[in-house]
């Protein structure tokens, strides 16, 4: 079992509940708390330098601004930062976010080890998650279903490039020029038209504005 855990959570009430639960139900000798992402990152670094690294980070994704200036403003940024300095650190996200697309990205791209949705059963699930991650398993809250096409849509890399450029206000010709400059093919205007039309059908929208809005809501862009 883990002996050294760090909890990054900006609500002290949530922190206390997590700490009390883990101490009562699991044999964890040291639990540290951080209200800010910068503080959490600093503690990860200090522990590494001292030769006694944090073994598990439990973090929220959303952190409200406080009175102190911040470099890391969200759990997303914290995860990316700690992954660079300690790739072996186990990470469990504990958040109200339930978008399967965003959660899948966290698992596949940021290599988190567990995801718990905050709710009535979240403390029990968090205990399950800690046990699972300690055994090198990945834990995802049961209510998250990312295996159906309805929930998660896989887009090609070129689709994402085109959509992001559209969202930033680039015209079709400008997008084509950017693709040519980057050496990305196909890059003709006709191929762009076909690609965008396919996305309209795939996401059941009638124009670019609706497409961008829908993909933003779903967390795809």
C-alpha positions as CSV (number, residue, x, y, z in Angstrom):
1,X,0.0,0.0,0.0
2,X,1.1,3.6,-0.6
3,X,2.8,5.2,2.3
4,X,3.1,8.8,1.0
5,X,0.1,10.5,-0.6
6,X,-0.5,14.1,-1.7
7,X,-4.0,15.5,-2.1
8,X,-4.4,18.6,-4.2
9,X,-7.9,20.1,-3.6
10,X,-8.9,23.7,-3.0
11,X,-11.9,23.0,-0.7
12,X,-10.7,22.2,2.8
13,X,-13.9,20.3,3.6
14,X,-13.3,17.9,0.7
15,X,-9.7,17.6,1.8
16,X,-10.7,16.6,5.3
17,X,-13.2,14.0,4.2
18,X,-10.6,12.4,1.9
19,X,-7.9,12.4,4.5
20,X,-10.2,11.1,7.3
21,X,-11.5,8.3,5.0
22,X,-8.0,7.2,3.8
23,X,-6.6,7.2,7.4
24,X,-9.6,5.3,8.8
25,X,-9.8,2.6,6.1
26,X,-6.3,2.3,4.7
27,X,-2.8,1.9,6.3
28,X,-1.3,5.1,4.9
29,X,1.3,6.7,7.1
30,X,1.7,10.1,5.5
31,X,-1.0,12.2,3.8
32,X,-0.1,15.7,2.7
33,X,-2.5,18.4,1.5
34,X,-2.2,21.3,-0.9
35,X,-4.8,23.9,-1.7
36,X,-3.0,25.2,-4.8
37,X,-1.6,23.4,-7.8
38,X,1.7,25.3,-7.4
39,X,2.1,24.1,-3.9
40,X,1.3,20.5,-4.9
41,X,3.9,20.7,-7.7
42,X,6.5,22.1,-5.3
43,X,5.9,19.3,-2.8
44,X,6.4,16.7,-5.6
45,X,9.7,18.3,-6.5
46,X,10.9,18.6,-2.9
47,X,10.0,15.0,-2.2
48,X,11.9,13.9,-5.3
49,X,15.0,15.9,-4.3
50,X,15.0,14.5,-0.8
51,X,14.9,10.9,-2.2
52,X,11.5,10.2,-0.7
53,X,9.1,10.8,-3.6
54,X,5.3,11.2,-3.3
55,X,3.8,7.8,-4.3
56,X,0.3,8.9,-5.2
57,X,-1.2,12.3,-6.2
58,X,-5.0,12.7,-5.8
59,X,-6.1,15.9,-7.5
60,X,-9.1,17.8,-8.6
61,X,-9.3,19.4,-12.0
62,X,-10.8,22.7,-11.2
63,X,-9.2,25.2,-8.8
64,X,-10.7,28.6,-8.1
65,X,-8.4,31.7,-8.1
66,X,-7.2,32.7,-4.6
67,X,-5.2,35.7,-3.4
68,X,-1.9,34.3,-4.5
69,X,-0.5,34.6,-8.0
70,X,-0.5,31.2,-9.8
71,X,1.6,29.5,-12.5
72,X,-0.5,26.3,-12.5
73,X,-4.2,27.1,-12.6
74,X,-5.8,23.7,-13.0
75,X,-5.4,20.0,-12.3
76,X,-4.8,19.5,-16.0
77,X,-1.7,21.7,-15.8
78,X,-0.6,20.1,-12.6
79,X,-0.8,16.6,-14.1
80,X,1.3,17.6,-17.1
81,X,3.9,19.4,-14.9
82,X,4.4,16.5,-12.5
83,X,4.5,14.0,-15.3
84,X,7.6,15.8,-16.6
85,X,9.5,15.6,-13.4
86,X,8.2,12.3,-12.1
87,X,6.9,9.9,-14.8
88,X,6.5,7.1,-12.2
89,X,4.1,9.1,-9.9
90,X,0.7,7.4,-9.7
91,X,-2.2,9.9,-10.2
92,X,-5.9,9.7,-9.4
93,X,-8.2,12.5,-10.5
94,X,-11.2,13.2,-8.1
95,X,-13.5,15.6,-9.9
96,X,-17.1,16.5,-10.8
97,X,-16.2,16.4,-14.5
98,X,-18.0,13.5,-16.2
99,X,-17.2,14.0,-19.8
100,X,-15.9,10.7,-21.1
101,X,-14.0,12.4,-23.9
102,X,-12.0,14.5,-21.5
103,X,-11.5,11.5,-19.1
104,X,-10.3,9.3,-21.9
105,X,-7.7,12.0,-22.9
106,X,-6.5,12.1,-19.3
107,X,-6.0,8.4,-19.3
108,X,-4.5,8.0,-22.7
109,X,-2.5,11.2,-23.1
110,X,-1.6,12.2,-19.6
111,X,-1.5,8.6,-18.3
112,X,-3.4,9.1,-15.1
113,X,-4.1,5.9,-13.2
114,X,-7.5,6.5,-11.9
115,X,-10.6,8.7,-12.2
116,X,-13.3,9.2,-9.6
117,X,-16.4,11.3,-10.2
118,X,-17.4,13.3,-7.1
119,X,-20.8,12.3,-5.8
120,X,-22.6,10.4,-3.1
121,X,-20.4,7.3,-3.5
122,X,-17.2,9.0,-4.4
123,X,-15.3,8.4,-1.1
124,X,-16.0,4.6,-1.4
125,X,-14.9,4.8,-5.0
126,X,-11.8,6.7,-4.0
127,X,-10.8,3.9,-1.6
128,X,-11.4,1.3,-4.4
129,X,-9.3,3.5,-6.8
130,X,-6.4,3.7,-4.4
131,X,-6.4,-0.1,-3.9
132,X,-6.6,-0.7,-7.7
133,X,-3.9,1.8,-8.6
134,X,-1.6,0.3,-5.9
135,X,-2.0,-3.0,-7.7
136,X,-1.1,-1.3,-11.0
137,X,-4.7,-1.4,-12.3
138,X,-6.6,1.5,-13.8
139,X,-9.8,2.6,-12.0
140,X,-12.6,4.5,-13.6
141,X,-15.8,5.4,-11.8
142,X,-18.5,2.9,-13.0
143,X,-20.8,5.7,-14.3
144,X,-18.3,6.7,-16.9
145,X,-18.9,4.8,-20.2
146,X,-16.4,5.8,-22.8
147,X,-16.7,2.6,-24.9
148,X,-19.8,3.6,-26.9
149,X,-19.7,5.5,-30.1
150,X,-22.4,7.8,-28.7
151,X,-20.1,9.0,-25.9
152,X,-16.7,9.1,-27.6
153,X,-16.0,10.1,-31.1
154,X,-12.5,9.4,-32.5
155,X,-11.3,12.2,-34.9
156,X,-8.4,12.0,-37.2
157,X,-5.5,14.3,-36.5
158,X,-6.2,16.3,-39.6
159,X,-9.8,16.7,-38.6
160,X,-8.7,18.2,-35.3
161,X,-6.2,20.5,-37.0
162,X,-8.9,21.8,-39.4
163,X,-11.5,22.3,-36.6
164,X,-9.1,24.1,-34.3
165,X,-8.1,26.5,-37.1
166,X,-11.8,27.1,-37.9
167,X,-12.4,27.8,-34.2
168,X,-9.6,30.4,-34.3
169,X,-11.3,32.2,-37.2
170,X,-9.1,31.1,-40.1
171,X,-10.7,31.1,-43.6
172,X,-10.7,28.0,-45.8
173,X,-7.9,29.4,-47.9
174,X,-5.8,30.3,-44.8
175,X,-6.3,26.8,-43.4
176,X,-5.2,25.3,-46.7
177,X,-2.1,27.5,-46.7
178,X,-1.3,26.5,-43.1
179,X,-1.6,22.8,-44.0
180,X,0.7,23.3,-47.1
181,X,3.2,25.1,-45.0
182,X,3.2,22.3,-42.4
183,X,3.5,19.7,-45.1
184,X,0.2,18.1,-44.2
185,X,-1.8,16.3,-47.0
186,X,-4.4,16.3,-48.4
187,X,-4.5,20.1,-48.3
188,X,-6.6,21.2,-51.3
189,X,-9.7,23.3,-50.8
190,X,-11.9,20.5,-52.2
191,X,-10.5,18.0,-49.7
192,X,-11.2,20.5,-46.9
193,X,-14.8,20.9,-48.2
194,X,-15.3,17.1,-48.1
195,X,-13.8,16.8,-44.7
196,X,-15.9,19.5,-43.2
197,X,-19.0,18.2,-44.8
198,X,-18.3,14.7,-43.3
199,X,-18.0,16.3,-39.9
200,X,-21.3,18.1,-40.4
201,X,-23.0,14.8,-41.0
202,X,-21.1,13.0,-38.2
203,X,-22.1,15.5,-35.6
204,X,-25.5,16.3,-37.0
205,X,-24.9,20.1,-37.5
206,X,-25.6,22.5,-40.3
207,X,-22.7,25.0,-40.2
208,X,-19.3,25.6,-38.8
209,X,-20.5,27.7,-35.9
210,X,-22.7,24.9,-34.6
211,X,-19.9,22.3,-35.2
212,X,-17.4,24.2,-33.1
213,X,-19.9,24.9,-30.4
214,X,-20.9,21.2,-30.2
215,X,-17.3,19.9,-30.1
216,X,-16.4,22.5,-27.5
217,X,-19.3,21.3,-25.3
218,X,-18.3,17.7,-25.7
219,X,-14.7,18.5,-24.8
220,X,-13.3,17.3,-28.1
221,X,-11.7,20.7,-28.7
